[in-house]
């Protein structure tokens, strides 16, 4: 089974969809960060980071991984 994290929550791929391990619901990308408890911004950014000018992607790590920012 393929496993990963979504905003710090354990998820797995069921062959068609990503689902949360704790309740089998679909990962819709709207669950709050496991570390800070804040939901993503309307644009989908990590709330604790917000918009990072010039970044192609960024993640706060959600208490599971190291944070990172990838620039253009």
Secondary structure, 3 states (H helix, E strand, C coil): CEEEEECCEEEEECCCCEEECCCCCECCCCCCCCCCCCCCCCCCCCCCCCCCCCEEEEECCCCCCCCEEEEC
